[in-house]
Amino acid sequence: MAVQPIRFFGDPILRTPAVEVVDFDKELRGLVTDLADTMLEEGGAGLAAPQIGVSLRVFVYHCDGFSGHLVNPKFDVVGDEVQDGPEGCLSIPGMQWNCRRHLHVVARGQNAYGDHVEVEGTEMLARAIQHETDHLDGVLFVDRLDPATRKEAMSAIRQAEWFGQPAPTVKVSPHPLFGKAR
C-alpha cells in the first residue's frame, strides 16, 4: 500500500468521533497497511485512522516489541496506578509534553478480518492504546494536560510552522465512509 499524509492539529477530522467499522473487507485491510506504513515511515508508536483523514475506529501500534492493530477498540483500566511521562503525536509534530495516563490497560477489539483481539503489554503500549483510542473519540493528548501545561502547549502549537496549513488532498475512496467525517 502507501504512506499517507498526516492530518495536523486544527483539522476538524481530528475532533470528530470516528465511526465503528462494520465491513471487514479488503479495503479495511488496505487501510491497516496504509496506517502501519505511514506510522513506521514517520517514526510513531501508533497511528489512528482519523490522522490520515479516515473517520473509522481503527489504529495501529508499534512499541516495545509489540506491533499490531485494533478495529473498534475499547479498553479497561487495570488497577489504580497512573504514569506521568512525555507524550507526543504525529498530528502535533516535533512537540511533546508530560501527560498522565493509566499504567495498565487491557484493550479489546477486532482485527482486520473481524476476529476478536485482546491486547495488554508494557507501560508504553498502555500509553499508546489510550492515546490512539482518544484519537478515535476526537480527543487529542493536549486535552489531557494540566491547565498550565495545556496553555504552554497551545501557545507552542500556534507558533509551529505547520499550524494552519490546509489539509492534504487525498484520493477519494469508493467506500462510503473513507475520507469523510460523519
Contacts in CASP RR format, 6 or more apart in sequence:
PFRMAT RR
TARGET T0000
AUTHOR 0000-0000-0000
METHOD contacts of the structure
MODEL  1
MAVQPIRFFGDPILRTPAVEVVDFDKELRGLVTDLADTMLEEGGAGLAAP
QIGVSLRVFVYHCDGFSGHLVNPKFDVVGDEVQDGPEGCLSIPGMQWNCR
RHLHVVARGQNAYGDHVEVEGTEMLARAIQHETDHLDGVLFVDRLDPATR
KEAMSAIRQAEWFGQPAPTVKVSPHPLFGKAR
1 30 0 8 1.000
1 33 0 8 1.000
1 34 0 8 1.000
1 37 0 8 1.000
2 34 0 8 1.000
2 37 0 8 1.000
3 34 0 8 1.000
3 37 0 8 1.000
3 38 0 8 1.000
3 41 0 8 1.000
4 34 0 8 1.000
4 35 0 8 1.000
4 37 0 8 1.000
4 38 0 8 1.000
4 52 0 8 1.000
4 53 0 8 1.000
4 170 0 8 1.000
5 52 0 8 1.000
5 168 0 8 1.000
5 170 0 8 1.000
6 38 0 8 1.000
6 42 0 8 1.000
6 47 0 8 1.000
6 51 0 8 1.000
6 52 0 8 1.000
6 90 0 8 1.000
6 91 0 8 1.000
6 93 0 8 1.000
7 13 0 8 1.000
7 14 0 8 1.000
7 50 0 8 1.000
7 51 0 8 1.000
7 52 0 8 1.000
7 53 0 8 1.000
7 91 0 8 1.000
7 167 0 8 1.000
7 168 0 8 1.000
8 91 0 8 1.000
8 92 0 8 1.000
8 93 0 8 1.000
8 162 0 8 1.000
8 163 0 8 1.000
8 164 0 8 1.000
8 165 0 8 1.000
9 91 0 8 1.000
9 92 0 8 1.000
9 140 0 8 1.000
9 142 0 8 1.000
9 157 0 8 1.000
9 163 0 8 1.000
10 163 0 8 1.000
10 164 0 8 1.000
11 53 0 8 1.000
11 91 0 8 1.000
11 167 0 8 1.000
12 181 0 8 1.000
13 50 0 8 1.000
13 53 0 8 1.000
13 55 0 8 1.000
13 167 0 8 1.000
13 179 0 8 1.000
13 181 0 8 1.000
14 50 0 8 1.000
14 51 0 8 1.000
14 91 0 8 1.000
14 135 0 8 1.000
14 138 0 8 1.000
14 140 0 8 1.000
15 138 0 8 1.000
15 140 0 8 1.000
16 50 0 8 1.000
16 55 0 8 1.000
16 138 0 8 1.000
16 181 0 8 1.000
16 182 0 8 1.000
17 136 0 8 1.000
17 137 0 8 1.000
17 138 0 8 1.000
17 182 0 8 1.000
18 48 0 8 1.000
18 49 0 8 1.000
18 50 0 8 1.000
18 55 0 8 1.000
18 56 0 8 1.000
18 57 0 8 1.000
18 58 0 8 1.000
18 135 0 8 1.000
18 136 0 8 1.000
18 137 0 8 1.000
18 138 0 8 1.000
19 55 0 8 1.000
19 56 0 8 1.000
19 57 0 8 1.000
19 177 0 8 1.000
19 182 0 8 1.000
20 56 0 8 1.000
20 57 0 8 1.000
20 72 0 8 1.000
21 28 0 8 1.000
21 56 0 8 1.000
21 57 0 8 1.000
21 58 0 8 1.000
21 71 0 8 1.000
21 72 0 8 1.000
21 110 0 8 1.000
23 175 0 8 1.000
24 71 0 8 1.000
24 110 0 8 1.000
24 112 0 8 1.000
24 113 0 8 1.000
24 114 0 8 1.000
27 173 0 8 1.000
27 175 0 8 1.000
27 178 0 8 1.000
28 56 0 8 1.000
28 58 0 8 1.000
28 71 0 8 1.000
28 112 0 8 1.000
29 112 0 8 1.000
29 113 0 8 1.000
30 112 0 8 1.000
31 49 0 8 1.000
31 54 0 8 1.000
31 56 0 8 1.000
31 58 0 8 1.000
31 178 0 8 1.000
32 58 0 8 1.000
32 60 0 8 1.000
32 69 0 8 1.000
32 71 0 8 1.000
32 112 0 8 1.000
34 52 0 8 1.000
35 47 0 8 1.000
35 48 0 8 1.000
35 49 0 8 1.000
35 52 0 8 1.000
35 58 0 8 1.000
35 59 0 8 1.000
35 60 0 8 1.000
35 69 0 8 1.000
36 47 0 8 1.000
36 60 0 8 1.000
36 62 0 8 1.000
36 67 0 8 1.000
36 68 0 8 1.000
36 69 0 8 1.000
38 47 0 8 1.000
38 52 0 8 1.000
39 45 0 8 1.000
39 46 0 8 1.000
39 47 0 8 1.000
39 60 0 8 1.000
39 61 0 8 1.000
39 62 0 8 1.000
39 90 0 8 1.000
40 62 0 8 1.000
42 90 0 8 1.000
43 90 0 8 1.000
44 62 0 8 1.000
44 90 0 8 1.000
45 61 0 8 1.000
45 62 0 8 1.000
45 63 0 8 1.000
45 124 0 8 1.000
45 127 0 8 1.000
45 128 0 8 1.000
46 59 0 8 1.000
46 60 0 8 1.000
46 61 0 8 1.000
46 62 0 8 1.000
46 63 0 8 1.000
46 90 0 8 1.000
46 128 0 8 1.000
46 131 0 8 1.000
46 132 0 8 1.000
47 59 0 8 1.000
47 60 0 8 1.000
47 90 0 8 1.000
47 132 0 8 1.000
48 58 0 8 1.000
48 59 0 8 1.000
48 132 0 8 1.000
48 135 0 8 1.000
48 136 0 8 1.000
49 55 0 8 1.000
49 56 0 8 1.000
49 57 0 8 1.000
49 58 0 8 1.000
49 59 0 8 1.000
49 136 0 8 1.000
50 135 0 8 1.000
50 136 0 8 1.000
50 138 0 8 1.000
51 90 0 8 1.000
51 91 0 8 1.000
51 135 0 8 1.000
52 170 0 8 1.000
53 167 0 8 1.000
53 170 0 8 1.000
53 179 0 8 1.000
54 173 0 8 1.000
54 177 0 8 1.000
54 178 0 8 1.000
54 179 0 8 1.000
55 177 0 8 1.000
55 179 0 8 1.000
55 180 0 8 1.000
55 181 0 8 1.000
55 182 0 8 1.000
56 177 0 8 1.000
56 178 0 8 1.000
57 71 0 8 1.000
57 72 0 8 1.000
57 73 0 8 1.000
57 136 0 8 1.000
58 69 0 8 1.000
58 70 0 8 1.000
58 71 0 8 1.000
58 72 0 8 1.000
58 136 0 8 1.000
59 69 0 8 1.000
59 70 0 8 1.000
59 73 0 8 1.000
59 132 0 8 1.000
59 133 0 8 1.000
59 135 0 8 1.000
59 136 0 8 1.000
60 67 0 8 1.000
60 68 0 8 1.000
60 69 0 8 1.000
61 67 0 8 1.000
61 68 0 8 1.000
61 69 0 8 1.000
61 70 0 8 1.000
61 125 0 8 1.000
61 128 0 8 1.000
61 129 0 8 1.000
61 132 0 8 1.000
62 68 0 8 1.000
63 122 0 8 1.000
63 124 0 8 1.000
63 125 0 8 1.000
63 128 0 8 1.000
64 121 0 8 1.000
64 122 0 8 1.000
64 124 0 8 1.000
64 125 0 8 1.000
66 119 0 8 1.000
66 121 0 8 1.000
66 122 0 8 1.000
66 125 0 8 1.000
68 119 0 8 1.000
69 111 0 8 1.000
69 112 0 8 1.000
70 107 0 8 1.000
70 109 0 8 1.000
70 110 0 8 1.000
70 111 0 8 1.000
70 117 0 8 1.000
70 119 0 8 1.000
70 129 0 8 1.000
70 132 0 8 1.000
71 109 0 8 1.000
71 110 0 8 1.000
71 111 0 8 1.000
71 112 0 8 1.000
71 114 0 8 1.000
72 109 0 8 1.000
72 110 0 8 1.000
73 107 0 8 1.000
73 108 0 8 1.000
73 109 0 8 1.000
73 129 0 8 1.000
73 132 0 8 1.000
73 133 0 8 1.000
73 136 0 8 1.000
74 107 0 8 1.000
74 108 0 8 1.000
74 109 0 8 1.000
74 133 0 8 1.000
75 105 0 8 1.000
75 106 0 8 1.000
75 107 0 8 1.000
75 108 0 8 1.000
75 129 0 8 1.000
75 130 0 8 1.000
75 133 0 8 1.000
76 105 0 8 1.000
76 106 0 8 1.000
76 108 0 8 1.000
77 102 0 8 1.000
77 104 0 8 1.000
77 105 0 8 1.000
78 102 0 8 1.000
78 104 0 8 1.000
78 105 0 8 1.000
78 106 0 8 1.000
78 120 0 8 1.000
79 102 0 8 1.000
79 103 0 8 1.000
79 104 0 8 1.000
81 102 0 8 1.000
81 103 0 8 1.000
81 104 0 8 1.000
82 100 0 8 1.000
82 101 0 8 1.000
82 102 0 8 1.000
82 103 0 8 1.000
83 100 0 8 1.000
83 101 0 8 1.000
83 102 0 8 1.000
83 103 0 8 1.000
83 123 0 8 1.000
83 126 0 8 1.000
83 127 0 8 1.000
84 98 0 8 1.000
84 99 0 8 1.000
84 100 0 8 1.000
85 98 0 8 1.000
85 99 0 8 1.000
85 100 0 8 1.000
85 101 0 8 1.000
85 127 0 8 1.000
86 96 0 8 1.000
86 97 0 8 1.000
86 98 0 8 1.000
86 99 0 8 1.000
87 96 0 8 1.000
87 97 0 8 1.000
87 98 0 8 1.000
87 99 0 8 1.000
87 101 0 8 1.000
87 127 0 8 1.000
87 131 0 8 1.000
87 141 0 8 1.000
88 94 0 8 1.000
88 95 0 8 1.000
88 96 0 8 1.000
88 97 0 8 1.000
88 141 0 8 1.000
89 95 0 8 1.000
89 131 0 8 1.000
89 140 0 8 1.000
89 141 0 8 1.000
91 135 0 8 1.000
91 140 0 8 1.000
92 140 0 8 1.000
92 141 0 8 1.000
92 142 0 8 1.000
92 157 0 8 1.000
93 160 0 8 1.000
93 162 0 8 1.000
95 153 0 8 1.000
95 156 0 8 1.000
95 157 0 8 1.000
95 160 0 8 1.000
97 141 0 8 1.000
97 142 0 8 1.000
97 145 0 8 1.000
97 149 0 8 1.000
97 152 0 8 1.000
97 153 0 8 1.000
98 145 0 8 1.000
98 149 0 8 1.000
99 141 0 8 1.000
99 144 0 8 1.000
99 145 0 8 1.000
100 144 0 8 1.000
101 126 0 8 1.000
101 127 0 8 1.000
101 130 0 8 1.000
101 131 0 8 1.000
101 144 0 8 1.000
102 126 0 8 1.000
102 130 0 8 1.000
103 123 0 8 1.000
103 126 0 8 1.000
104 120 0 8 1.000
104 123 0 8 1.000
104 126 0 8 1.000
105 120 0 8 1.000
105 126 0 8 1.000
105 129 0 8 1.000
105 130 0 8 1.000
106 118 0 8 1.000
106 119 0 8 1.000
106 120 0 8 1.000
107 118 0 8 1.000
107 119 0 8 1.000
107 120 0 8 1.000
107 129 0 8 1.000
107 133 0 8 1.000
108 116 0 8 1.000
108 117 0 8 1.000
108 118 0 8 1.000
108 119 0 8 1.000
109 116 0 8 1.000
109 117 0 8 1.000
109 118 0 8 1.000
110 116 0 8 1.000
110 117 0 8 1.000
111 117 0 8 1.000
119 125 0 8 1.000
119 129 0 8 1.000
120 126 0 8 1.000
131 141 0 8 1.000
134 140 0 8 1.000
134 141 0 8 1.000
134 143 0 8 1.000
134 144 0 8 1.000
142 150 0 8 1.000
142 153 0 8 1.000
142 154 0 8 1.000
142 157 0 8 1.000
143 150 0 8 1.000
145 153 0 8 1.000
157 163 0 8 1.000
170 179 0 8 1.000
172 178 0 8 1.000
172 179 0 8 1.000
173 179 0 8 1.000
END
